[in-house]
């Protein structure tokens, strides 16, 4: 009998990669997707070494055609999904008066529209007692200057997850949103700030939180969970 199956977005690096590895560690087969083909191949090798199956599909979640190809590949596996983790994200920041429409839209497309498309299409593959987990952000509950588009996408993702929870409760499907403070991931390198990374959460901290939520008894649902380093948000 095959193992239960996890699906993880943003698995090339950072939180998504850590979640995929933790999923394999607890005995799940894993579908991984992300933008970096080489990083995904390396992750696939690590997962298969652990004894679990890994299905590797490269996709840019800012591209609807690539999302469609990804979803077709997942459906063609003819497998039910036990854990679906939305971890992919992007952050384009700047003052509202300076922000161009392209930067605004890439945040919305990647952080909000792509999770909607994936959820809508893979919902029929979710087995009974399965679990959606959305890795959101502290910016999904608190707004910050220069982060208007990112915050809008993350506030929207929270609302989307809340609506989904109400819709799938009768099917025995759980929905959890995790709100991490700053995490030391490669995304930090693209931001114009000089924050102390030693005071940030690590990707494995978030991944273990994902596993904690997933491992609860069937009758227990953790709706939301906020986590941060003792040092604070940043």
Helices and strands as residue ranges (DSSP letters): E 5-8, H 14-25, E 29-34, H 37-49, E 54-58, H 64-75, E 81-86, H 101-108, I 109-113, H 114-122, G 123-125, E 126-135, G 138-140, H 148-168, G 169-171, E 174-180, G 186-190, G 197-199, H 203-214, E 224-227
